[in-house]
Amino acid sequence: MSFEGFALNAGTGPVATPLGQNQTPTQTSASRRMPLPEDFVRVARLMGAQISKNPRLLQTLFHPSFFQKISMEQLAILLRQYHQKFGGVRAVELTSQEGPLTAKIIYFLDSDATLQATITVAPEPPYLIQGLFFGAPVTAMKSFEELIQNLKGLPGKTNFLLAQLDGGATVLHKLNATEPMAIGSTFKLYPLAALVENRIPWTKILELKETLKSLPSGTLHLWPAGSPLTVHTAASKMIAESDNTAADLLIDAIGRDLLETLLPRLGQSHPQLNQPFLTTLEFFRLKSSPALIELYTKASPIERRGLLNHETRLIARDQIFTEADPTFIDTVEWFATAEDLMRLMEYFFKTNNPTALEILGINQGLDVPKNRFPYAGFKGGSEPGALNLTWLLKTTDQRTFVLTMGRNRSEGPIDENGFLSLAQAAIYLIPFPANVNATESATP
């Protein structure tokens, strides 16, 4: 049995995304009452009680249509396996309501693991379950000290920082916070900050040039050359979708030289490590040519600029290949310390540009509980051997935190799922307001 996650919706097979995101609620008459938060809590508590040795309420808790693709016995087996591995549910927390019929839940299990769930109910009482999604269980940590000990045990280099920004940045917990590390696409926070710093209008129209088309991630490289798009659209795609072509388009619009001069102002303690400031297309071209990357890593900054302007451009996009193993992550990448990324997120916090903050909040990376953090801005990045996750988080009582953590490993792969699990545990450890409470689970 794999506990990577489970999802099922009435009349469908297993799906890859939380249920209810793209559903159209069933039309209801005026006499029907749509579920209230307390209705979701009641259903969630009863559902949590089924994670047991003997799930007994499945027939009365689930809508009959739910069992079109999975039998009641198969569901019971799944719930018993969860119980066997993680124990029963001791408390339930409603984190958000996603539309009229769907809510997100956190189950706190006897093993100290947490289990995120998304529940979709029928539009009339007693609100039988029509859709159910379980995320991968996350092993809870009792303290940040325990979390950091786990990070220290990982192969390669690891960093971590949690800071509160109110009244000036105060570092609460840290690990290797001053050592520069490869951050992957988290570098895209710098062009976003440069747009704010240079007051480039979000409505300015950019032209997508053929020469600026990069490789995935993202889809902008598939757009026709000459397509017009606003700075806002390019920035949104760069941050929320990590679109590489959007990043290169914005770097071109800002100017590489100007972006490099802004790095110290944006909190970069080692700006020389990002000179020249690579575009993603240059990054891919360098890493697909062993001979060229050897020259580049041994060259001076001036010589590197010459290589980027001449030899690197001779590599056509269709000749680029990507390695599955870590490749020159210590020299050909974008670099920042954990404290650098703290200062960068502090820049967004202090400037308080509403558009930039909205763009940062489109994709929150992991499932950040909205009842604890009504705002979450995020950017992450990864390539073979490098992984970074960085958040700007605001609590319901208006405290603001930066959480950033990263891994670099030149030899061998990174366990991304394990690292994401540690990141989720870190989010749960951040002190939340006293008015956010988990309720005890129901016993049938």
C-alpha positions in Angstrom: 0.0 0.0 0.0 1.4 3.4 -1.0 0.5 6.5 1.1 1.4 9.0 -1.6 -2.2 10.2 -1.7 -5.6 9.0 -2.6 -8.5 10.7 -4.5 -11.9 9.5 -5.6 -15.0 11.4 -6.8 -18.5 10.1 -7.4 -18.5 8.3 -10.8 -14.8 8.6 -11.5 -11.6 6.7 -10.9 -8.6 7.9 -9.0 -7.5 11.4 -10.0 -4.3 13.5 -9.5 -5.7 16.7 -8.1 -7.9 17.5 -5.1 -11.6 17.0 -5.9 -14.0 19.8 -6.3 -11.7 22.2 -8.0 -13.4 22.1 -11.4 -16.8 20.9 -10.4 -20.1 22.7 -11.0 -22.3 22.4 -8.0 -25.6 20.6 -8.5 -28.5 23.0 -9.0 -30.6 23.2 -5.8 -34.0 24.5 -4.9 -34.6 27.4 -2.6 -35.7 25.0 0.1 -32.3 23.3 0.3 -29.6 24.7 2.6 -26.0 24.7 1.4 -23.6 23.3 4.0 -22.2 25.6 6.7 -18.7 25.3 8.2 -20.2 23.4 11.1 -21.7 20.9 8.7 -18.3 20.2 7.1 -16.8 19.8 10.6 -19.5 17.2 11.5 -19.0 15.3 8.3 -15.2 15.5 8.6 -15.3 14.2 12.2 -17.5 11.3 11.2 -15.2 10.6 8.2 -12.1 10.7 10.6 -13.7 8.1 12.9 -13.8 5.7 9.9 -10.0 5.6 10.0 -10.2 2.6 12.3 -9.9 -1.1 12.6 -13.6 -1.4 11.8 -15.1 1.4 9.6 -18.8 1.0 10.3 -20.5 4.1 8.9 -19.5 4.1 5.2 -22.9 3.3 3.9 -24.6 6.1 5.8 -21.7 8.6 5.4 -21.1 8.3 1.6 -23.4 9.1 -1.3 -24.3 5.9 -3.3 -22.7 7.3 -6.4 -19.3 7.4 -4.7 -19.1 3.6 -4.9 -19.5 3.4 -8.7 -15.7 3.0 -9.2 -14.6 1.7 -5.8 -16.4 -0.8 -3.6 -17.3 -0.2 0.0 -15.0 -3.0 1.0 -12.1 -1.5 -1.0 -12.6 1.8 0.8 -12.8 0.0 4.2 -9.5 -1.8 3.4 -7.8 1.6 2.6 -9.1 3.2 5.8 -7.9 0.2 7.9 -4.5 0.4 6.3 -4.2 4.1 7.2 -5.2 3.2 10.8 -2.7 0.4 11.0 0.2 2.6 9.9 -0.7 5.9 11.4 -3.3 5.2 14.1 -6.7 6.8 14.6 -7.8 10.4 14.3 -7.5 12.3 17.6 -8.5 15.8 16.3 -10.0 17.5 13.2 -9.3 21.0 11.8 -11.3 22.8 9.1 -8.7 24.9 7.3 -10.8 26.4 4.5 -14.0 26.1 2.4 -13.3 25.8 -1.3 -16.6 26.7 -2.8 -20.1 25.8 -1.6 -19.6 22.0 -1.5 -15.9 21.4 -0.8 -13.8 21.9 2.3 -10.2 21.2 3.2 -9.5 19.4 6.4 -6.4 18.4 8.5 -6.6 15.2 10.5 -4.3 14.8 13.5 -3.5 11.2 13.9 -2.4 9.2 17.0 1.0 8.6 15.5 1.6 12.4 15.5 1.3 12.4 11.7 -1.1 14.8 10.0 -3.3 13.9 7.0 -4.7 16.6 4.7 -8.1 15.8 3.2 -10.5 17.5 0.7 -14.1 16.5 1.1 -16.9 17.3 -1.4 -20.5 16.7 -0.2 -23.9 16.5 -1.8 -25.8 19.8 -1.9 -28.5 18.8 0.6 -28.7 17.5 4.1 -27.3 15.2 5.5 -24.5 16.2 3.1 -23.3 12.8 2.1 -19.7 12.6 0.8 -19.4 12.6 -3.0 -15.7 13.3 -3.3 -12.7 12.4 -1.1 -9.0 13.3 -1.4 -6.3 12.3 1.0 -2.8 13.9 0.6 0.3 12.0 1.7 0.5 11.8 5.5 3.1 14.1 7.0 5.0 13.0 10.1 4.6 15.8 12.6 7.6 17.3 14.4 7.4 18.3 18.1 9.7 21.2 17.7 11.9 23.1 15.2 14.9 21.6 17.0 13.7 18.2 16.0 13.0 19.4 12.4 16.5 20.8 12.1 18.0 17.6 13.4 16.2 15.7 10.6 17.5 18.2 8.1 21.1 17.8 9.4 20.8 14.1 8.7 20.2 14.5 5.0 23.0 13.9 2.6 24.5 16.9 0.9 24.0 20.5 2.0 20.8 21.7 3.6 19.7 25.1 4.9 16.7 26.4 6.8 15.5 29.7 8.2 12.3 30.9 9.9 12.0 34.6 10.6 9.3 36.9 11.8 9.3 40.3 10.0 7.1 42.4 12.2 9.2 45.3 13.6 12.2 44.2 11.7 13.4 40.7 10.7 14.0 38.5 13.7 15.5 35.0 12.9 13.7 32.4 15.0 15.4 29.2 13.8 18.2 28.6 11.3 20.6 26.1 9.8 23.5 27.0 7.5 21.7 30.3 6.8 24.7 32.2 5.5 26.1 29.6 3.1 25.3 30.3 -0.6 23.4 27.4 -2.3 21.9 26.7 -5.7 18.2 27.8 -5.6 16.8 26.8 -9.0 13.8 28.7 -10.1 13.5 30.5 -6.8 15.8 33.0 -8.6 12.7 34.3 -10.4 11.9 36.3 -7.2 14.7 38.7 -8.3 13.2 39.7 -11.6 9.8 40.2 -9.8 11.4 42.4 -7.2 13.3 44.3 -10.0 9.9 45.1 -11.6 8.7 46.6 -8.3 12.0 48.5 -7.7 12.1 50.0 -11.2 8.3 50.8 -11.1 7.8 49.1 -14.5 4.1 49.3 -15.2 2.3 46.0 -14.9 0.2 47.0 -18.0 3.3 47.5 -20.2 3.1 45.4 -23.3 6.0 43.1 -24.1 6.7 41.3 -27.4 7.6 37.6 -27.3 10.7 37.2 -29.5 11.7 33.9 -31.0 15.1 34.3 -29.6 13.7 34.5 -26.0 11.9 31.2 -26.2 13.3 28.8 -23.6 12.4 25.3 -22.6 9.8 24.1 -20.1 8.7 24.5 -17.4 5.8 26.6 -18.6 4.0 26.9 -21.9 4.9 30.4 -23.2 7.5 28.9 -25.5 4.6 27.4 -27.5 3.1 30.9 -28.2 3.7 32.4 -31.6 6.7 34.7 -31.9 5.5 38.3 -31.8 2.7 37.6 -29.3 2.0 40.6 -27.1 1.6 40.1 -23.4 1.6 42.4 -20.4 4.3 42.5 -17.7 1.6 41.3 -15.3 0.9 38.2 -17.4 4.6 37.4 -17.8 5.3 37.9 -14.1 2.3 35.8 -13.1 3.4 32.9 -15.4 7.0 33.2 -14.2 6.0 32.9 -10.5 2.9 30.8 -10.5 3.8 28.4 -13.3 7.6 28.9 -13.1 7.5 29.6 -16.8 11.1 29.9 -18.1 10.3 31.8 -21.2 8.4 34.4 -19.1 11.4 34.8 -16.9 13.8 35.3 -19.9 11.3 37.8 -21.4 11.3 39.8 -18.2 15.1 39.7 -17.7 15.4 41.0 -21.3 12.9 43.8 -20.5 14.6 44.8 -17.2 18.1 44.4 -18.6 20.8 42.0 -17.3 23.1 44.8 -16.2 20.4 46.6 -14.3 19.2 43.4 -12.6 22.8 42.7 -11.5 23.2 46.1 -10.0 20.0 45.7 -8.0 21.0 42.4 -6.3 22.7 44.0 -3.3 19.7 46.4 -2.8 17.5 43.3 -2.8 19.5 41.7 0.0 22.0 39.6 -2.0 25.2 39.0 0.1 27.2 37.3 -2.7 26.1 39.1 -5.9 29.3 38.1 -7.7 28.1 34.5 -7.7 25.2 35.6 -10.0 27.3 37.5 -12.5 26.5 37.2 -15.3 22.9 36.7 -14.2 21.9 33.8 -16.4 18.7 33.5 -18.4 17.1 30.0 -18.3 17.9 29.5 -22.0 21.6 30.2 -21.3 21.4 27.8 -18.3 20.0 25.0 -20.5 22.5 25.6 -23.3 25.5 25.6 -21.0 24.4 22.4 -19.3 23.9 20.6 -22.5 27.5 21.2 -23.7 30.2 19.5 -21.6 33.0 21.4 -23.5 31.3 24.8 -23.2 30.4 24.4 -19.5 34.1 23.5 -18.7 35.2 26.7 -20.4 32.5 28.7 -18.6 33.3 27.5 -15.1 37.0 28.4 -15.6 36.4 31.8 -17.2 36.4 35.2 -15.6 33.2 37.2 -15.4 34.1 39.2 -18.5 35.0 36.0 -20.4 31.8 34.4 -19.3 29.8 37.3 -20.8 31.7 36.8 -24.0 30.8 33.1 -24.0 27.1 33.9 -23.4 27.0 36.4 -26.2 28.8 34.2 -28.8 29.5 30.4 -28.3 26.5 29.7 -26.2 24.1 31.2 -28.7 25.3 28.8 -31.4 23.5 25.9 -29.6 20.0 25.6 -31.1 17.1 24.9 -28.8 16.5 21.5 -30.5 20.1 20.5 -29.7 19.6 21.1 -26.0 19.3 18.1 -23.7 18.9 17.9 -19.9 20.7 15.6 -17.6 19.0 13.4 -15.1 22.0 13.7 -12.7 23.3 16.8 -10.9 25.5 18.8 -13.3 27.7 21.7 -12.1 25.2 22.8 -9.5 28.0 24.5 -7.5 29.0 26.7 -10.4 26.3 27.1 -13.1 23.1 28.0 -11.3 21.5 30.9 -9.4 22.8 31.3 -5.8 21.5 32.7 -2.6 21.8 32.1 1.2 18.8 31.5 3.4 19.3 35.0 4.8 19.4 36.4 1.3 16.0 34.9 0.6 14.7 36.2 3.9 15.8 39.7 3.0 14.2 39.3 -0.5 10.9 38.3 0.9 11.2 41.1 3.5 11.6 43.5 0.5 8.1 42.4 -0.8 6.7 42.7 2.7 8.1 46.3 3.2 7.3 47.6 -0.2 3.8 46.1 0.1 3.1 46.2 -3.7 -0.3 44.7 -3.9 0.2 43.3 -7.4 3.5 41.7 -6.6 2.0 40.1 -3.5 -1.0 38.9 -5.4 1.3 37.3 -8.0 3.3 35.6 -5.2 0.1 34.2 -3.8 -1.3 32.5 -6.9 0.6 29.2 -6.3 1.2 28.5 -2.6 3.4 25.5 -3.2 2.0 23.2 -0.6 -1.4 23.1 1.0 -1.0 26.0 3.4 -3.9 26.1 5.9 -6.0 29.2 5.2 -7.4 29.4 8.7 -3.9 29.8 10.0 -2.3 31.7 7.1 -4.9 33.7 5.1 -2.0 34.9 2.9 0.8 32.8 1.6 3.3 33.9 -1.1 5.6 31.2 -2.5 8.3 30.5 -5.0 10.2 27.3 -5.3 12.8 25.8 -7.6 14.4 22.6 -8.5 16.8 20.8 -10.8 18.7 17.6 -10.4 20.7 18.1 -7.2 19.1 21.4 -6.1 15.8 22.1 -4.4 14.5 25.3 -2.7 11.2 26.3 -1.1 10.5 29.8 0.1 7.3 31.3 1.6 6.1 34.7 2.8 3.3 33.8 5.4 0.8 36.1 7.2 -1.2 34.8 10.1 -4.8 35.7 11.0 -3.5 38.0 13.8 -1.3 39.9 11.2 2.1 38.4 12.1 4.3 37.8 9.1 6.9 35.1 8.7 9.5 34.0 6.1 10.1 30.3 5.8 12.9 29.1 3.5 14.6 25.8 3.2 16.8 24.2 0.6 19.0 21.2 -0.4 22.0 20.7 -2.7 23.5 17.4 -3.5 26.1 16.9 -6.1 26.2 13.1 -5.7 23.0 11.2 -6.1 19.3 12.2 -6.2 17.3 14.3 -3.7 14.3 12.7 -2.1 11.9 15.5 -3.0 8.8 14.0 -1.4 10.6 13.5 1.9 11.8 17.1 1.8 8.3 18.4 1.0 7.0 16.4 3.9 9.6 18.2 6.2 8.5 21.6 4.7 4.8 20.8 5.5 5.8 19.9 9.0 7.6 23.2 9.3 4.5 25.1 8.3 2.5 23.3 11.0 5.1 24.2 13.6 4.8 27.9 13.1 2.8 29.3 16.1 -0.7 30.1 15.1 -3.3 32.3 16.8 -5.1 31.0 19.9 -8.5 31.3 18.1 -7.5 28.5 15.7 -8.4 25.2 17.3 -8.7 21.6 16.2 -11.8 19.8 17.5 -11.6 16.3 18.9 -12.6 13.5 16.5 -16.0 11.9 16.8 -16.4 8.3 18.0 -19.2 6.5 16.2 
